[in-house]
Amino acid sequence: MTTIHVSGLRKAYGGFDAVHDVTFTAAPGRVVGLLGPNGAGKSTTLHVLLGLAAATAGSATFDGRAFADLAHPARTVGALLDAGGLHPGRTGRDHLRVLAAAGRVPARRVDEVLALVGMTPAADRRVRTYSLGMRQRIGIAAALLGDPEVLVLDEPANGLDPAGMRWLRDLVRAFADDGGTVLLASHVLSEVRQVADDLVVVGQGRVVADGPLDDLLRGESLEDFYLDLTATTEGVR
Ligand SMILES: Nc1ncnc2c1ncn2[C@@H]1O[C@H](COP(=O)(O)OP(=O)(O)OP(=O)(O)O)[C@@H](O)[C@H]1O
């Protein structure tokens, strides 16, 4: 069981704060939805958490440890950031094999995650022949490779068909019900409404709402709540 702590996080690019001051916690057993307008700082927050960018101030950790200090990163956290990152000439299976080797994950786990995401029949085709949803499924398989305690998912429903979206929802729910921690960034409010326990809304690099989803909404729709909240911070920076 692993808790994500993001505390006083600031990330500046040149003189511009992509993230100004972000603090929140994602606890085991919870699905935390991360929302915010384009350019609010969601991806930057996830990048710092995953060790892909250095914090200017503050911290983003797993049980107090930065990603770079994790003893076995693949077992702690699995991430889906951008399904466009797959090599087009490689098969789905080969892609996962390379990641398994890099993450010190047993090769047999590749077949397990291919089955989990429903990609066994297409596993030996090259990625360039995959649809967006199929690439997304391989990306989710990659996140699951190390049987991690935390899932960090950026726009996971991208390209998924309705059956795929339900499958993803069930997977995320089961993962959290099993004691896992899920941080899920999305613009698809219906997806967040259906699966999130907690909500963190970011606007212009700051947290503008944070708490259990039902407590925040108090019967209001997520769309109304979100659009009212972000109206003042609207607009791409
Ligand atoms: N490498 C970078 N160099 C300079 N500015 C950056 C860099 N990465 C992000 N930014 C800027 O930081 C701000 C936050 O970007 P970020 O990608 O974190 O937003 P986001 O909330 O993920 O947006 P979206 O919903 O569009 O994905 C934006 O203004 C963006 O232009």
The ligand as a Tripos MOL2 file, in Angstrom:
@<TRIPOS>MOLECULE
LIG
   31    33     1     0     0
SMALL
NO_CHARGES

@<TRIPOS>ATOM
      1 N1          8.6720   21.7070  -21.0240 N.pl3     1 LIG1
      2 C1          7.9850   22.8390  -20.9130 C.ar      1 LIG1
      3 N2          8.5420   24.0300  -21.1860 N.ar      1 LIG1
      4 C2          7.8450   25.1750  -21.0570 C.ar      1 LIG1
      5 N3          6.5520   25.2460  -20.6600 N.ar      1 LIG1
      6 C3          5.9460   24.0940  -20.3860 C.ar      1 LIG1
      7 C4          6.6160   22.8210  -20.4940 C.ar      1 LIG1
      8 N4          5.7160   21.8420  -20.1310 N.ar      1 LIG1
      9 C5          4.5760   22.4850  -19.8470 C.ar      1 LIG1
     10 N5          4.6950   23.8080  -19.9850 N.ar      1 LIG1
     11 C6          3.6530   24.8130  -19.7510 C.3       1 LIG1
     12 O1          3.1610   24.6250  -18.4540 O.3       1 LIG1
     13 C7          1.7430   24.8130  -18.3940 C.3       1 LIG1
     14 C8          1.0900   23.5740  -17.8310 C.3       1 LIG1
     15 O2          1.1800   22.5360  -18.7920 O.3       1 LIG1
     16 P1          0.6450   21.0520  -18.5070 P.3       1 LIG1
     17 O3          1.0050   20.2380  -19.7050 O.co2     1 LIG1
     18 O4          1.1240   20.5940  -17.1880 O.co2     1 LIG1
     19 O5         -0.9250   21.3010  -18.4480 O.3       1 LIG1
     20 P2         -2.1040   20.2440  -18.3890 P.3       1 LIG1
     21 O6         -2.9560   20.6230  -17.2180 O.co2     1 LIG1
     22 O7         -1.5700   18.8670  -18.4260 O.co2     1 LIG1
     23 O8         -2.8690   20.5970  -19.7380 O.3       1 LIG1
     24 P3         -3.6900   19.6660  -20.7800 P.3       1 LIG1
     25 O9         -5.0230   19.4450  -20.1800 O.co2     1 LIG1
     26 O10        -3.7700   20.5490  -21.9940 O.co2     1 LIG1
     27 O11        -2.9010   18.4210  -21.0040 O.co2     1 LIG1
     28 C9          1.3050   25.1580  -19.8280 C.3       1 LIG1
     29 O12         1.2090   26.5590  -19.9410 O.3       1 LIG1
     30 C10         2.4510   24.6320  -20.6700 C.3       1 LIG1
     31 O13         2.5960   25.3910  -21.8560 O.3       1 LIG1
@<TRIPOS>BOND
     1     1     2 1
     2     2     3 ar
     3     2     7 ar
     4     3     4 ar
     5     4     5 ar
     6     5     6 ar
     7     6     7 ar
     8     6    10 ar
     9     7     8 ar
    10     8     9 ar
    11     9    10 ar
    12    10    11 1
    13    11    12 1
    14    11    30 1
    15    12    13 1
    16    13    14 1
    17    13    28 1
    18    14    15 1
    19    15    16 1
    20    16    17 2
    21    16    18 1
    22    16    19 1
    23    19    20 1
    24    20    21 2
    25    20    22 1
    26    20    23 1
    27    23    24 1
    28    24    25 2
    29    24    26 1
    30    24    27 1
    31    28    29 1
    32    28    30 1
    33    30    31 1
@<TRIPOS>SUBSTRUCTURE
     1 LIG1         1 GROUP 0 **** ****
